[in-house]
Structure formats: structure tokens, C-alpha cells
Amino acid sequence: MDHEIDAGAFADRYVAVWNEPDPATRRAAIESLWAEDGVQFIESAEYRGHQALERRVGEAFEEFVGGAGFVFRPAGDAVGHHGMVRFSTYMVPAAGGEVAWTGFVVAELGEDGRILRDCQFAEPPRPAFPDARATADELARRVGQGDPDRIAELFAEPVDWWVSWPEPKHPAVPWIRPRSSRADVADHFRTLGSACAPEEVRVDRIMIDGPDAVLVGTSAQTVKLTGKRFATSFAVCLTVAGGLITRYHVYEDSLAVAEAFA
């Protein structure tokens, strides 16, 4: 197989399986991740083949996600080469809070990119995104991937949300409105993605001061409705607590954006 592995994307797919509520979708994801005779080893058992893996993942979902209200998240530390990937995952309360479980996964992939063998090691719980730097890096990575729901997972509920516009809701720009929940955050990034075609969104610098982070960069996009282009520098100010973003304030050239929608 190609020795260039997108380890972060692979870890995201792997962890998403354990959060998937729909059995049919979960079954399809398992078949796309593991080879037909793929096997997972944990300290006390092994699960070989799609049927055993489906039972294993389904039982974990019913106990921890559907039953106890937890969610699994990748730690953002995935690396891989020559058909091997390793990464950590956290189990945390879906509403936010301390890490309840940390897992460390080492996976061997076949020629088709599916798992031949993976070993999962339980580790003592450790802080998810232990500082603002890790959270800011993970936010930048997920925004680059463009998945609104994955971005929203990084936010506390409610979140102190503010965008530097002269009024809380702007009639011409569809994503400018008050936000407070994870659903609001996902809607913001989904609406932004549907309204604009990005040419370049770049984070040039991340500055850290305790629980606070500032991401400075530039954005150039074209409004799909008008065909007009805008370019702006931006600063995103974050505060992180318990591994989640509790404050999200954005400073940008609102006039340039508004004129592109006119």
C-alpha cells in the first residue's frame, strides 16, 4: 500500500465508528475499516471478523454512548507510516467534563488500507487537549477538514460566542447571528461553507497565554450568490476549559464581507 498514510483522517474514521448510533451505518463503517478477517485485541479478549467486531462496537455503544452519555474523541496525536498507525482516543461526557477513559490504539493496515490487526490499550485517564495550544491546533485542523459537526464537538455548551459585527444579526450575511450551543456552532460553519467558496484560509500564528489562545491568519473567499471576492485578516480569540472552547470571539473585516454580499 502507499506508505503515505493520512493518520489523522484514519483516526477520525476509527473513533467515529464507536459513536455511530445507526446499526446499518455502523456495520458499513466497520466493513470499510477492518479487513474481512481483521482482528482487534484488547487486554482480555480478541474480536476477529466483521460479525465479532460489529458485536464488540455495538455493545460498547449501548453501554457507554447510548447508555451512559459519553462520547469518544480522537486526541489529535495520530501518526503513521509503512502501513502502521497509532493514536489515542478519549471517552468524555458528551456535555463536557473530565476524561473517563483513555485508549491507545496501534493498527496494522493491509494493501487496501483496511485494518488487519489492531491492539487497543487502556491507559489511566489523562486530560483531553491538556492546554489551549492543543485545542487551538485541533480546531485549526478540523476547520481545514470542513466538517461542521466535528468542529462543534470542540465547543462547550453554552459557549460565549461573538463575531465583530456592528449588530448581532446581519441581514445580508447568513452566518452572522447569536450562537450559544453546539448545534449553533455546527450551523455557523455549515452556513459559511454553503455560502462561500474558499480560495485560501490560512492560520499564520497561534499565541498562547494560559487557558487563552489567539489564532491570527488570512481568509480569501468568493460569495457564491454574487460572485464577488473578499479578503480579510482575522484574529480568533479562544478560552479553553476542561478541553472545550468556552469563549470564541472573532475579529475580521466585516465591511469587506458585507460588500461582497451586496
C-alpha positions as CSV (number, residue, x, y, z in Angstrom):
1,M,0.0,0.0,0.0
2,D,1.0,3.7,-0.3
3,H,3.4,4.5,2.6
4,E,1.8,7.9,2.9
5,I,-1.0,7.5,5.4
6,D,-3.4,10.3,6.4
7,A,-3.2,9.1,10.1
8,G,-5.4,11.9,11.4
9,A,-8.2,11.1,8.9
10,F,-7.9,7.4,9.7
11,A,-8.1,8.0,13.4
12,D,-11.2,10.2,12.9
13,R,-12.9,7.4,11.0
14,Y,-12.0,4.8,13.6
15,V,-13.2,6.8,16.5
16,A,-16.5,7.8,14.7
17,V,-17.5,4.1,14.5
18,W,-17.8,3.9,18.3
19,N,-20.1,7.0,18.3
20,E,-22.4,5.8,15.5
21,P,-26.0,5.2,16.6
22,D,-27.4,3.6,13.5
23,P,-26.6,-0.1,13.3
24,A,-26.6,-0.2,9.5
25,T,-24.3,2.7,9.2
26,R,-22.1,1.3,11.9
27,R,-21.9,-2.1,10.1
28,A,-20.9,-0.4,6.8
29,A,-18.2,1.6,8.6
30,I,-16.8,-1.5,10.2
31,E,-16.6,-3.2,6.9
32,S,-14.8,-0.2,5.4
33,L,-12.3,0.0,8.3
34,W,-11.4,-3.6,9.0
35,A,-10.5,-6.4,6.6
36,E,-12.9,-9.3,6.4
37,D,-10.7,-11.3,8.7
38,G,-9.4,-8.3,10.6
39,V,-8.9,-8.7,14.4
40,Q,-8.9,-6.4,17.4
41,F,-7.1,-7.3,20.5
42,I,-7.8,-5.9,23.9
43,E,-6.2,-6.9,27.2
44,S,-8.9,-9.5,28.0
45,A,-10.3,-10.7,24.6
46,E,-10.0,-10.7,20.8
47,Y,-12.6,-10.0,18.1
48,R,-12.0,-11.5,14.7
49,G,-14.1,-10.8,11.6
50,H,-16.8,-8.3,10.9
51,Q,-19.5,-10.1,12.8
52,A,-17.5,-10.2,16.1
53,L,-16.3,-6.6,15.6
54,E,-19.9,-5.4,15.0
55,R,-20.9,-7.1,18.2
56,R,-18.0,-5.5,20.1
57,V,-18.6,-2.0,18.8
58,G,-22.4,-2.3,19.3
59,E,-22.1,-3.4,22.9
60,A,-19.6,-0.5,23.6
61,F,-22.0,2.0,22.1
62,E,-25.0,0.7,24.1
63,E,-23.1,0.8,27.4
64,F,-21.0,4.0,27.1
65,V,-22.6,6.3,24.4
66,G,-26.2,5.4,24.3
67,G,-26.4,4.3,28.0
68,A,-24.0,6.4,30.0
69,G,-23.9,9.6,27.8
70,F,-20.3,9.5,26.9
71,V,-18.7,10.3,23.5
72,F,-15.3,9.1,22.1
73,R,-13.0,11.7,20.6
74,P,-9.6,11.4,18.9
75,A,-6.8,13.0,20.8
76,G,-5.2,14.6,17.7
77,D,-1.9,12.7,18.1
78,A,-2.2,10.2,15.2
79,V,0.9,9.3,13.3
80,G,1.5,6.6,10.7
81,H,4.0,5.2,8.2
82,H,4.6,1.9,6.3
83,G,1.1,0.6,6.9
84,M,1.1,1.3,10.6
85,V,-1.0,3.9,12.5
86,R,-1.0,4.8,16.2
87,F,-3.2,7.2,18.0
88,S,-5.0,7.9,21.3
89,T,-8.7,8.4,22.0
90,Y,-10.6,9.8,24.9
91,M,-14.0,8.9,26.4
92,V,-15.6,12.0,27.9
93,P,-19.1,13.1,28.9
94,A,-21.0,14.4,25.8
95,A,-22.0,17.5,27.7
96,G,-18.3,18.2,28.6
97,G,-16.2,17.3,31.6
98,E,-13.2,15.3,32.7
99,V,-11.8,12.3,30.7
100,A,-13.3,9.0,32.0
101,W,-11.1,6.7,29.9
102,T,-8.1,6.9,27.6
103,G,-7.3,4.4,24.9
104,F,-4.1,3.9,22.9
105,V,-4.5,2.1,19.5
106,V,-1.9,0.6,17.2
107,A,-3.2,-0.7,13.9
108,E,-1.6,-2.6,11.0
109,L,-3.2,-1.9,7.7
110,G,-3.4,-4.1,4.6
111,E,-2.8,-3.2,1.0
112,D,-6.4,-1.9,0.7
113,G,-5.9,0.4,3.7
114,R,-8.2,-1.7,5.9
115,I,-7.1,-3.0,9.4
116,L,-5.5,-6.4,9.6
117,R,-4.8,-6.2,13.3
118,D,-5.3,-3.5,15.9
119,C,-4.3,-3.6,19.5
120,Q,-6.2,-1.3,22.0
121,F,-4.5,-0.5,25.3
122,A,-6.4,1.1,28.2
123,E,-4.5,3.9,29.9
124,P,-5.1,5.9,33.0
125,P,-7.4,8.9,32.1
126,R,-5.4,12.0,31.1
127,P,-6.6,15.5,30.3
128,A,-8.2,15.8,26.8
129,F,-6.4,18.7,25.0
130,P,-4.4,19.5,28.1
131,D,-3.8,23.1,27.2
132,A,-5.0,25.8,24.9
133,R,-2.3,25.1,22.4
134,A,-3.5,21.5,21.7
135,T,-7.2,22.7,21.4
136,A,-6.3,25.6,19.1
137,D,-4.3,23.2,16.9
138,E,-7.1,20.7,16.8
139,L,-9.6,23.5,15.9
140,A,-7.5,24.7,13.0
141,R,-7.2,21.1,11.8
142,R,-10.9,20.4,11.9
143,V,-11.8,23.7,10.3
144,G,-9.4,22.8,7.5
145,Q,-11.2,19.5,7.1
146,G,-14.5,21.3,6.8
147,D,-16.8,19.0,8.9
148,P,-19.1,21.3,10.9
149,D,-20.2,18.6,13.4
150,R,-16.6,17.6,14.2
151,I,-15.8,21.3,14.7
152,A,-18.7,21.7,17.1
153,E,-17.6,18.8,19.2
154,L,-14.7,21.0,20.5
155,F,-17.1,23.6,22.0
156,A,-18.6,23.8,25.4
157,E,-22.3,24.3,25.8
158,P,-23.2,27.1,26.2
159,V,-20.3,29.0,24.6
160,D,-19.5,32.7,24.8
161,W,-19.7,33.4,21.1
162,W,-19.1,36.8,19.5
163,V,-18.2,38.0,16.0
164,S,-17.1,41.6,15.4
165,W,-20.1,42.9,13.5
166,P,-21.9,46.2,14.3
167,E,-25.2,44.3,15.1
168,P,-25.8,40.8,16.4
169,K,-27.5,39.7,13.1
170,H,-26.7,41.0,9.7
171,P,-29.4,40.6,7.1
172,A,-27.1,40.1,4.1
173,V,-24.6,37.7,5.6
174,P,-26.3,34.5,6.6
175,W,-24.0,33.1,9.2
176,I,-23.9,36.3,11.4
177,R,-26.3,35.7,14.3
178,P,-26.1,35.0,18.0
179,R,-24.8,31.5,18.8
180,S,-24.5,29.5,22.1
181,S,-25.0,25.8,21.5
182,R,-23.0,23.1,19.7
183,A,-25.9,22.9,17.2
184,D,-25.4,26.7,16.6
185,V,-21.7,26.3,16.1
186,A,-22.2,23.5,13.5
187,D,-24.9,25.7,11.8
188,H,-22.4,28.6,11.6
189,F,-19.7,26.6,9.9
190,R,-22.2,24.8,7.7
191,T,-23.8,28.0,6.5
192,L,-20.4,29.6,5.9
193,G,-19.3,26.7,3.8
194,S,-22.5,26.7,1.7
195,A,-22.4,30.5,1.1
196,C,-18.7,30.9,0.2
197,A,-16.2,29.1,-2.0
198,P,-12.8,29.4,-0.1
199,E,-9.7,30.3,-2.1
200,E,-7.4,30.3,0.9
201,V,-7.9,30.2,4.7
202,R,-4.6,30.2,6.5
203,V,-3.6,30.4,10.2
204,D,-0.3,32.1,10.3
205,R,0.3,32.2,14.1
206,I,-1.1,30.8,17.3
207,M,-0.3,32.6,20.5
208,I,-1.0,31.1,23.9
209,D,-1.4,32.6,27.4
210,G,-2.6,30.1,29.9
211,P,-6.1,29.0,29.0
212,D,-6.3,31.6,26.2
213,A,-5.3,31.3,22.6
214,V,-5.3,33.7,19.7
215,L,-5.2,32.4,16.1
216,V,-4.1,35.0,13.5
217,G,-4.5,34.5,9.8
218,T,-6.0,35.5,6.5
219,S,-9.0,34.4,4.5
220,A,-9.9,34.9,0.9
221,Q,-13.3,33.6,-0.3
222,T,-15.8,34.1,-3.1
223,V,-19.5,34.6,-2.3
224,K,-21.5,32.1,-4.4
225,L,-24.6,34.2,-4.6
226,T,-22.9,37.4,-6.0
227,G,-19.6,36.0,-7.4
228,K,-17.7,38.7,-5.5
229,R,-14.5,38.0,-3.7
230,F,-13.4,39.3,-0.3
231,A,-10.1,39.0,1.5
232,T,-9.7,39.7,5.2
233,S,-7.2,39.2,8.0
234,F,-8.7,37.7,11.1
235,A,-8.0,37.0,14.8
236,V,-9.9,34.3,16.7
237,C,-9.7,34.5,20.5
238,L,-10.4,31.3,22.4
239,T,-10.6,30.4,26.1
240,V,-10.3,26.7,26.9
241,A,-11.6,24.9,30.0
242,G,-11.9,21.1,30.5
243,G,-10.7,20.5,27.0
244,L,-13.5,22.5,25.4
245,I,-13.8,26.0,24.0
246,T,-15.8,28.2,26.3
247,R,-15.1,31.5,24.6
248,Y,-15.0,32.2,20.8
249,H,-14.5,35.8,19.7
250,V,-13.7,36.6,16.0
251,Y,-12.3,39.9,14.7
252,E,-12.4,40.4,10.9
253,D,-13.0,43.0,8.2
254,S,-16.8,42.9,8.4
255,L,-17.2,45.7,5.8
256,A,-15.3,43.7,3.1
257,V,-17.5,40.7,3.8
258,A,-20.7,42.7,3.7
259,E,-19.8,44.5,0.5
260,A,-19.1,41.1,-1.2
261,F,-22.7,40.1,-0.4
262,A,-24.2,43.4,-1.6
